Amino acid sequence: MNLGMKETLATTSPVNLSNEALSISEAVAIRKPGEYTILTANMEFIHSYANVLKTDILALLDQNNDRAVALEEHIALLRNFLDE
């Protein structure tokens, strides 16, 4: 990429490539119902995904009689998040 090309692409791109971030307090201050609904859904998705990632796989396998089924179920959960 040529020098200065990144900035040119960023300004001519139809997609917003802003580096700004929205803080949680700013996000909660949003008063429009549609935006709040989207924000809530995204926060719930992230929380669910974080819980799946925090799963101790070895403990999960040790607690189940059929380790293969337990592992396949956990893999299915991860794939479900990829599909969403």
SEDOLUM-872838 format. One record per atom (N, C-alpha, C): residue number from 1; residue in three letters; atom name; y, z, x. Coordinates in pm, 1 decimal. Layout:
% SEDOLUM-872838
NUM_ALA_CA_Y_Z_X
...
% end
This chain:
% SEDOLUM-872838
1_MET_N_-116.8_0.0_84.5
1_MET_CA_0.0_0.0_0.0
1_MET_C_123.2_0.0_89.1
2_ASN_N_215.7_-83.9_59.3
2_ASN_CA_338.3_-94.8_138.3
2_ASN_C_427.0_26.9_119.1
3_LEU_N_512.1_50.7_217.2
3_LEU_CA_606.6_161.4_210.4
3_LEU_C_695.6_144.2_88.2
4_GLY_N_707.4_246.8_9.0
4_GLY_CA_790.5_241.2_-110.7
4_GLY_C_720.4_182.6_-231.7
5_MET_N_601.5_132.9_-213.8
5_MET_CA_529.1_70.5_-323.6
5_MET_C_486.0_172.8_-428.0
6_LYS_N_451.5_293.3_-383.4
6_LYS_CA_408.5_397.7_-476.4
6_LYS_C_519.2_427.9_-577.4
7_GLU_N_641.1_443.6_-529.7
7_GLU_CA_752.5_473.7_-618.6
7_GLU_C_780.5_356.9_-712.6
8_THR_N_767.5_234.7_-661.3
8_THR_CA_789.4_116.6_-745.0
8_THR_C_685.0_110.8_-855.6
9_LEU_N_559.1_136.2_-820.4
9_LEU_CA_453.1_135.8_-920.6
9_LEU_C_474.1_246.4_-1022.5
10_ALA_N_518.8_362.0_-976.8
10_ALA_CA_538.7_474.8_-1067.6
10_ALA_C_650.9_445.7_-1167.0
11_THR_N_755.3_376.4_-1123.1
11_THR_CA_866.8_350.2_-1213.6
11_THR_C_839.8_233.6_-1306.9
12_THR_N_751.2_142.1_-1270.2
12_THR_CA_723.0_26.2_-1355.4
12_THR_C_596.7_44.2_-1438.1
13_SER_N_523.8_149.5_-1415.0
13_SER_CA_399.4_174.0_-1487.1
13_SER_C_428.2_219.8_-1629.1
14_PRO_N_349.9_171.4_-1728.0
14_PRO_CA_370.3_217.1_-1865.4
14_PRO_C_320.1_359.5_-1888.0
15_VAL_N_249.2_414.1_-1791.5
15_VAL_CA_195.2_548.6_-1801.5
15_VAL_C_290.0_644.0_-1731.8
16_ASN_N_310.7_761.9_-1790.1
16_ASN_CA_399.2_861.2_-1730.1
16_ASN_C_328.8_924.1_-1610.5
17_LEU_N_379.9_902.2_-1491.7
17_LEU_CA_320.7_956.0_-1369.9
17_LEU_C_401.4_1074.6_-1316.6
18_SER_N_460.7_1150.5_-1403.8
18_SER_CA_546.9_1261.9_-1366.1
18_SER_C_467.5_1369.8_-1295.2
19_ASN_N_530.5_1434.8_-1199.8
19_ASN_CA_468.0_1546.6_-1128.6
19_ASN_C_498.9_1680.0_-1194.9
20_GLU_N_574.9_1678.8_-1303.4
20_GLU_CA_611.4_1802.0_-1370.0
20_GLU_C_490.7_1861.7_-1440.3
21_ALA_N_487.3_1994.0_-1445.0
21_ALA_CA_379.1_2064.0_-1512.5
21_ALA_C_438.0_2147.4_-1625.4
22_LEU_N_361.1_2169.6_-1726.1
22_LEU_CA_403.1_2248.8_-1840.1
22_LEU_C_343.8_2387.4_-1825.1
23_SER_N_428.7_2487.8_-1818.8
23_SER_CA_378.3_2624.4_-1805.1
23_SER_C_320.5_2670.7_-1938.5
24_ILE_N_240.4_2775.0_-1933.3
24_ILE_CA_179.8_2828.4_-2055.4
24_ILE_C_287.4_2876.3_-2151.9
25_SER_N_390.9_2942.3_-2100.8
25_SER_CA_496.7_2992.2_-2189.7
25_SER_C_569.8_2876.9_-2257.5
26_GLU_N_591.5_2766.9_-2185.0
26_GLU_CA_654.4_2649.7_-2245.6
26_GLU_C_562.1_2586.8_-2349.7
27_ALA_N_435.0_2583.7_-2318.6
27_ALA_CA_339.0_2524.8_-2411.3
27_ALA_C_330.0_2604.8_-2540.5
28_VAL_N_331.0_2735.7_-2528.7
28_VAL_CA_322.5_2821.4_-2647.0
28_VAL_C_450.7_2812.0_-2729.4
29_ALA_N_563.3_2782.1_-2663.8
29_ALA_CA_691.3_2772.2_-2733.6
29_ALA_C_703.5_2645.3_-2816.5
30_ILE_N_609.1_2553.5_-2805.2
30_ILE_CA_612.8_2429.8_-2882.7
30_ILE_C_599.3_2464.8_-3030.7
31_ARG_N_689.9_2413.6_-3110.6
31_ARG_CA_692.3_2448.7_-3252.4
31_ARG_C_637.5_2340.7_-3344.7
32_LYS_N_616.4_2221.2_-3294.0
32_LYS_CA_566.9_2113.0_-3379.1
32_LYS_C_418.5_2136.2_-3407.0
33_PRO_N_377.5_2133.9_-3533.0
33_PRO_CA_237.0_2162.4_-3567.6
33_PRO_C_136.8_2070.0_-3498.8
34_GLY_N_167.1_1940.5_-3489.9
34_GLY_CA_73.5_1847.0_-3426.2
34_GLY_C_53.8_1877.3_-3280.0
35_GLU_N_162.1_1905.5_-3209.1
35_GLU_CA_152.8_1938.2_-3067.2
35_GLU_C_78.3_2069.4_-3046.9
36_TYR_N_103.7_2166.2_-3134.1
36_TYR_CA_36.5_2295.0_-3122.9
36_TYR_C_-113.5_2279.2_-3145.6
37_THR_N_-150.8_2195.3_-3241.1
37_THR_CA_-292.9_2171.7_-3269.4
37_THR_C_-361.6_2107.7_-3150.1
38_ILE_N_-296.0_2008.6_-3090.1
38_ILE_CA_-353.5_1942.3_-2972.5
38_ILE_C_-365.3_2040.5_-2856.9
39_LEU_N_-261.9_2119.3_-2835.6
39_LEU_CA_-262.5_2218.2_-2728.1
39_LEU_C_-374.9_2318.9_-2748.5
40_THR_N_-389.8_2367.3_-2869.7
40_THR_CA_-494.8_2464.7_-2899.7
40_THR_C_-633.3_2405.8_-2876.0
41_ALA_N_-654.1_2283.9_-2921.0
41_ALA_CA_-784.0_2218.4_-2902.2
41_ALA_C_-815.1_2200.9_-2754.1
42_ASN_N_-714.9_2160.0_-2676.3
42_ASN_CA_-735.7_2141.6_-2532.5
42_ASN_C_-764.6_2273.6_-2462.3
43_MET_N_-694.3_2378.5_-2501.6
43_MET_CA_-717.9_2509.5_-2439.9
43_MET_C_-858.3_2560.8_-2473.1
44_GLU_N_-903.5_2538.8_-2596.5
44_GLU_CA_-1038.4_2579.7_-2635.1
44_GLU_C_-1143.2_2500.5_-2557.2
45_PHE_N_-1119.7_2371.3_-2539.7
45_PHE_CA_-1211.9_2286.8_-2463.8
45_PHE_C_-1222.1_2335.8_-2318.8
46_ILE_N_-1107.7_2362.6_-2257.1
46_ILE_CA_-1105.8_2408.7_-2117.9
46_ILE_C_-1176.4_2543.0_-2105.8
47_HIS_N_-1154.5_2631.9_-2201.0
47_HIS_CA_-1219.7_2763.4_-2197.9
47_HIS_C_-1372.1_2747.7_-2210.0
48_SER_N_-1416.6_2662.3_-2301.3
48_SER_CA_-1560.8_2639.5_-2317.7
48_SER_C_-1621.8_2578.1_-2192.0
49_TYR_N_-1551.7_2480.3_-2135.3
49_TYR_CA_-1600.3_2414.7_-2014.3
49_TYR_C_-1607.4_2513.5_-1898.0
50_ALA_N_-1507.8_2599.7_-1886.1
50_ALA_CA_-1508.2_2701.3_-1779.9
50_ALA_C_-1626.7_2795.0_-1796.7
51_ASN_N_-1659.3_2831.4_-1920.1
51_ASN_CA_-1774.4_2918.7_-1943.6
51_ASN_C_-1904.7_2852.2_-1902.3
52_VAL_N_-1917.4_2724.2_-1929.7
52_VAL_CA_-2039.0_2651.9_-1888.7
52_VAL_C_-2047.5_2646.4_-1736.5
53_LEU_N_-1933.6_2622.0_-1670.8
53_LEU_CA_-1933.4_2614.9_-1524.4
53_LEU_C_-1961.3_2750.0_-1458.8
54_LYS_N_-1927.0_2859.5_-1526.0
54_LYS_CA_-1948.0_2993.7_-1470.1
54_LYS_C_-2092.6_3040.0_-1482.8
55_THR_N_-2173.6_2964.5_-1555.9
55_THR_CA_-2312.3_3004.8_-1578.2
55_THR_C_-2386.5_3017.4_-1445.7
56_ASP_N_-2453.6_3129.9_-1428.7
56_ASP_CA_-2537.4_3152.2_-1310.6
56_ASP_C_-2671.3_3083.6_-1337.0
57_ILE_N_-2689.7_2968.7_-1278.0
57_ILE_CA_-2808.6_2885.9_-1305.3
57_ILE_C_-2936.6_2959.2_-1267.8
58_LEU_N_-2937.3_3024.4_-1153.4
58_LEU_CA_-3058.4_3094.7_-1111.2
58_LEU_C_-3094.4_3206.1_-1207.7
59_ALA_N_-2994.2_3283.0_-1253.3
59_ALA_CA_-3020.5_3389.1_-1350.4
59_ALA_C_-3067.5_3330.6_-1482.9
60_LEU_N_-3006.8_3219.6_-1524.0
60_LEU_CA_-3047.8_3152.9_-1647.0
60_LEU_C_-3194.1_3111.8_-1640.0
61_LEU_N_-3233.9_3055.0_-1527.3
61_LEU_CA_-3372.9_3011.8_-1510.5
61_LEU_C_-3468.7_3130.6_-1503.5
62_ASP_N_-3425.3_3238.6_-1438.7
62_ASP_CA_-3510.1_3357.9_-1428.7
62_ASP_C_-3532.4_3425.2_-1564.1
63_GLN_N_-3435.1_3413.3_-1655.2
63_GLN_CA_-3444.3_3479.7_-1785.0
63_GLN_C_-3526.4_3401.4_-1887.0
64_ASN_N_-3562.2_3279.8_-1855.6
64_ASN_CA_-3635.3_3195.6_-1950.7
64_ASN_C_-3777.6_3172.7_-1904.2
65_ASN_N_-3868.7_3168.2_-2003.2
65_ASN_CA_-4008.8_3143.6_-1971.9
65_ASN_C_-4031.4_2999.2_-1928.4
66_ASP_N_-3963.7_2907.7_-1994.1
66_ASP_CA_-3978.4_2765.9_-1960.9
66_ASP_C_-3853.2_2720.9_-1886.1
67_ARG_N_-3860.3_2726.4_-1754.9
67_ARG_CA_-3744.6_2695.9_-1670.5
67_ARG_C_-3698.2_2551.5_-1686.3
68_ALA_N_-3792.1_2461.2_-1705.6
68_ALA_CA_-3756.9_2319.4_-1719.3
68_ALA_C_-3673.6_2295.9_-1845.5
69_VAL_N_-3713.1_2359.9_-1955.1
69_VAL_CA_-3638.8_2344.9_-2080.4
69_VAL_C_-3499.8_2405.4_-2066.4
70_ALA_N_-3490.0_2523.1_-2004.1
70_ALA_CA_-3360.7_2588.7_-1984.5
70_ALA_C_-3268.1_2501.1_-1899.9
71_LEU_N_-3322.8_2442.9_-1794.9
71_LEU_CA_-3242.3_2356.9_-1708.9
71_LEU_C_-3198.4_2231.0_-1783.3
72_GLU_N_-3287.5_2170.3_-1859.4
72_GLU_CA_-3252.8_2051.2_-1937.0
72_GLU_C_-3145.3_2081.6_-2041.2
73_GLU_N_-3152.2_2199.8_-2103.8
73_GLU_CA_-3050.3_2237.3_-2202.2
73_GLU_C_-2913.4_2254.4_-2135.1
74_HIS_N_-2912.6_2312.9_-2016.8
74_HIS_CA_-2785.3_2331.1_-1945.9
74_HIS_C_-2729.5_2195.7_-1900.6
75_ILE_N_-2815.5_2108.7_-1855.1
75_ILE_CA_-2771.7_1974.1_-1816.3
75_ILE_C_-2716.8_1900.9_-1938.2
76_ALA_N_-2779.1_1918.1_-2053.2
76_ALA_CA_-2730.1_1854.9_-2176.4
76_ALA_C_-2590.7_1905.4_-2212.1
77_LEU_N_-2566.4_2035.2_-2191.8
77_LEU_CA_-2431.8_2089.9_-2215.0
77_LEU_C_-2329.5_2023.5_-2124.6
78_LEU_N_-2362.4_2010.5_-1997.7
78_LEU_CA_-2270.6_1947.6_-1902.8
78_LEU_C_-2245.9_1802.2_-1940.4
79_ARG_N_-2349.8_1731.1_-1980.0
79_ARG_CA_-2332.4_1591.5_-2020.0
79_ARG_C_-2247.0_1580.4_-2145.2
80_ASN_N_-2260.2_1677.9_-2234.8
80_ASN_CA_-2179.2_1680.1_-2355.7
80_ASN_C_-2031.1_1686.3_-2321.0
81_PHE_N_-1994.7_1765.5_-2221.4
81_PHE_CA_-1855.8_1774.3_-2179.3
81_PHE_C_-1808.9_1644.4_-2114.9
82_LEU_N_-1897.3_1574.5_-2046.8
82_LEU_CA_-1860.3_1445.9_-1988.5
82_LEU_C_-1832.3_1341.5_-2095.4
83_ASP_N_-1904.6_1350.9_-2205.5
83_ASP_CA_-1890.7_1252.5_-2312.0
83_ASP_C_-1766.0_1274.6_-2396.2
84_GLU_N_-1710.2_1394.9_-2392.5
84_GLU_CA_-1593.4_1424.9_-2476.5
84_GLU_C_-1466.4_1375.5_-2417.7
% end
